[in-house]
Amino acid sequence: MNARNPGIRLYIFDADDTLRRTTVPGKPCPHRPGEWELLPGVRERLSSIEWGSGGAYLGIASNQDQVAYGHMTAETCRGMFEDLIEAATGARRPDACIRFCPHALEVECECRKPKPGMLHDIMRHFGVSEADTLFVGNAPTDQEAARRAGAGFAWAWDFFGAGGG
């Protein structure tokens, strides 16, 4: 696993402004490949963690209302998350668990953070307890989702270190 977070078996990450930033001014998240870049420190930190068998599990939990508004398809969104995981860890991770809330902001749902639905789903997927899970994010809604899920929380800038996301 990782000496900096002993006992953590599952790392769940928010995506936008935690792992990546949009390169198109005015867009809250990328709508297609080529519209994002990794934040500083992400690749260095995530490539140092042992992933998969014998290591830690990796999950993504992200609100993506842009799907509901027709700015991208769910398939495009998922594909960009797969590319993000590869860029961040240095390898394709077919065992990573990707969950995103595709609902419009005005739609009530159980998955939009700060509700804990996506985090609970990822923990169930891997069979990992709340005590062994760390959610890394950049927004108060991320922190609240972790609290409601019973998981640990780290701010992205702390997790990725000085100059990180």
Sequence and secondary structure as in RCSB ss.txt:
>XXXX:A:sequence
MNARNPGIRLYIFDADDTLRRTTVPGKPCPHRPGEWELLPGVRERLSSIEWGSGGAYLGIASNQDQVAYGHMTAE
TCRGMFEDLIEAATGARRPDACIRFCPHALEVECECRKPKPGMLHDIMRHFGVSEADTLFVGNAPTDQEAARRAG
AGFAWAWDFFGAGGG
>XXXX:A:secstr
  TTSTT  EEEE  BTTTEEESSTT SS SSTTSEEE TTHHHHHTTS BSTTSBEEEEEEE TTTTTTSS HH
HHHHHHHHHHHHHHSS  TT EEEEE S TTS  SSSTTSSHHHHHHHHHHT  GGGEEEEESSHHHHHHHHHHT
 EEEEHHHHS TT  
